[in-house]
């Protein structure tokens, strides 16, 4: 592999970290004018429409003939379906700090699962740096305040479901990369997201008796901006970058990039929304960056 190609997976990891970090801001803006599952329905609907159009134009190459589609659909149940359901419900039942701490555990879960199912155990040094990255997120959340671990156990357990779903997804995506391209995996995920969340949103509208208002949010410019970013940039580009990285490097090295999302979300909040920036953001962010660097620098000998 050329030196340029060796850096591509890390560039993909940095890209999806930035994209997902900014997605919190767009999600927050979108939820002011549209319900959660309705927003998810539009998000994945736009993603499927865009990828299908590119496929029809011959700009995306996908060939599912002779491949085990059931396995791809099973993967898509964990991400985006189970993950997003658990994340939305869990966040509604916990504080932002608790949610952030739970999601930060994803690299730890991935490291355990990759050891058990991929025979890719992290080295001791890698484990140390994974821990440093997680501590960085915990430190920021703790110093931010509003942490009362144990007061919202139901929400914490539901968020644990999101963490486990993300862990399983990382492992399965890496294994499926032997049979499916990153584009094919991403397309399967988008289709499952559209079917699942689109179905839930339609049922909600039918029960409420306002099915005719299903497309009404598209008249709001604020909703359109959120849907465009979340559907095209976050879903299509972000998940493609994640699946590409998983196809090239060990799952534990890829998963630790997720904690960079915390740094990006803080920077976006400060630079765009005018949120305050404190010294503990700098310390915690430094630990996260060191953790990501060390996990990938001290990789196992291949």
N, C-alpha and C positions, 0 to 999 in steps of 0.2 A: 504493500500500500504506500502511495506517495505521501510526502510530508503534508501536502495540501489536503489530501483525503483524510489523513490522520486527524486533522483539526476540525473537519466538517461536523463530526458528532458533537463536539464541545460547542461549536458555534450554534448547532441546533438546540443544545441544552440551554445555552444562554438566551436564545431566541424565544423558546417556549416559556422560560422563566419571566422574561420581560412581558410577553403577550399575556400570560395568565395573571401577572401582577397588576397590569392595567385593567384586566377584565373586572376586577372587584369594583372599580370606580364606575365603569359602564353599567354593570349589573345594578349597582345602587341607584344610578340615575334612571335606569329603565323601570325599576320596581316602584318608582313613584307614580307611574301612570299605567302599569300593567301588572297583573298577578303573576306569581312565580312560575307556575306550570304553563301558563299562557306564554310567558316570555321564553321559556325553554322550548315550547312548541314552535314558535317563530324562529328561534335561534337555529334549531336543527333543520327546520324546513328550508330556511335560506341556504344552509350549508349543503343539503342534499340537492337543491335546485341548482346551485352554483357548480357543484362537482359533476352533476349529470350533464349540464350544459357543456362543460369543458370536455367531458368524455365524448359527447356527441360531435364536438368539433375536432376530436382527435388529439386534443392537447393533454389529456390524461389517459394513460394506458392501463386498462384493467381487464383481466381475463380470469373469470371465476370457473371456467369449464374444467371439470374433473377435480375440483377442489372441494374439501369438506366445509361447506357453507355453515353447517350446524355448529361447528367448533367456533367459527368466526362470530356467529350470533350469540353463542354462549359467552364469549369474551366480552361482547358488547353489552351483555346484561350487567356485568360488573362496572364497566365504564363505557357509557355515561349513566346508565339507568340507576343501578343501586347506589352508586357514589353520589349522584346529584340528589336523589330522594333522601338519603340519609343526611347529606350535608344541609339541605334546606330545612328539614324537620329538626335536625340537631341544633343548628344555629338558632332556630326560633325558641329553643328550650334551654339555651345556655347563654353565657356572656360571650362577647367577642374574644376575650382573652382565653377562656376555656376552649372555645372552638379552635383558636389558633394553635394552642398547645397540643390538642389532639391531632390536628392535621399534620403538625410537625413530626409526629411519630411515624409517618409513612416510610421514611428511609430506613428506620429501625425494623419495621415489619418486613420491608422488601429484603433487607439483608438476611433476616431469618429465613424467609421463604426461598430466597435464591440459594441458600445453603442446603435446604432440604430438598428442593425440587430441580434445581439447575446445576447442582454441584459447583457452584460459584461462591464459595465462602469468602467473605472479606478477610484481608490480613489483619493482624492485630493493630497495625498502624492505621489501616483504613477504618477499622471499628472505632478507634480513638477519634479520628477526624469526623466520622459520622456523628459520634456523640457530641463533639464540639459544635457541629452545625445545629443539632437539636437543642443544645444548651443555649445557643445564641437566640433561638426563637423563644424559648421558655423565659430567658432573661428579659427580653423586650416586653413580652406579655405580662410578666410579673411586675416589672417596673412601671408599666402603663397603669397598673392598678385594676380594681374591679375583679379580682380573682378570688373566688371562693369555692375551691375544688371540693366537691362532695355535696354541695347544696343543690346541684342540678344533675343528679345521678342518671335520671332517665335520658336526658339530652346527651350526657357523656357517653352512655352505652350506644345510643343511636349514632353518634359521631364515630365511635369505635367501628361501627359497621362500615362507615365511609372509608376509614383508614384501612380496614381489611380488604374492602372492595378494590381500593387503589393498589394495595399490595398484590392481590391476585391478578389484577390487570397487568401490572408491570411484568410479572412472571410469564403469564400467558402470551402477552404481546411479543416478548422475546422469543418464546418457543414457536409461535405462529409465523415469525419473520422468516423461518426456514421454508414456509410454504406459500405465504402471501407477501406481496410487496407492501411497503408502508402506505402507499396510496389506497390499496385495496382494504387494508385494515381500517384506515381512517374512514373510508366510504361506508364500510359495514357498520361502524360505530355511529355515523351520522344517521343512517337509515333506521337503526334501532332506536336512536334518540327521538327521531321524528315520529315513528310509530307509537312509542310508549308515551311520550309527553304530549304529542298531538292528540292521542286517544283520551288521555286523562283530561286535557283541557276541553275537548269537545263534550265529554260527559259532564263536566262541571257546568258548561254553558247550557246544555240540555236540561239539567236538573234545575238550574236557575231560571230557565225559560227565556234566555236571551241569546239564542244561537245566532240570530241575525246580527248581533253586535261582535261576532268573532273577529272580524277584520277591522273593527273600529280603531284599535290602537295604532294602526298604520297611518292614521290621520294626524298623529302627534309627531312632530319632528324629533322630540326627545326620545320617543320610543324607537323611531327609525334609526337614529344614530346608534343606540344601544344594540338593536337587532343586527344592524350591519356589522358592527365591530364583533359582537359575540358570535354571529353566524359565520362570517367570512374569515375574519382575522383569528379569533380565539379558537373556534371549532375546527375550521379547515386547516389553517396554517399552523396553529398551536399544536393540535393533536398530531398533525403530520410530522412536525419536528420531534415531538415526543416519541412517536412510533419509529421514526428514522433512527433516533439515538439509541433506542432499545434494541434495534436490529444490529447495531454496531458495537456496543459496549455492554459490560455486565450490568445487570439490573440494579445492583446496589450503587454503582457509580452514577447511573442515570437518575435514580430516585432522589439522590441528595441535592440535585439541582432544583428540586421543588421548593426547597427552603429559601432559595434566592427570591422566590415570589414575595416573601415577606419584605425583603429589602426594597424591591421594586414598588410594592404597594405603599410603603412608607414614603419613598421618594416622590411618587405620583401625588400622594396626599399633600406633601409639603409644597411641591412645585406648582401643582395645578389647583388644589383645593384650599391651599393656605393653612394646612394643618401644622401644629407646632412640631419642632424638631428638638429632641433632648439628647444629652450626652449618652444615655443608655441605648439610644438607637444606634449611635456610632459604635459602641462596645459590642452590642449584640450583633450588629451587621458585620463587624470585623470577625467575630467568631464564626458566623455563617460562611463568609467568604473563605476563611482559612479552612473550614471543614470541607467545603466543596473542592477547594484546591488540593488539599491533602488526600482526600478520598480518591481523586483521579490521578494525582501525581504518583502516589505509592501503590500503584495497581499491581495485581498479581502477575507474576511472570507467566507468559503464554507459551 
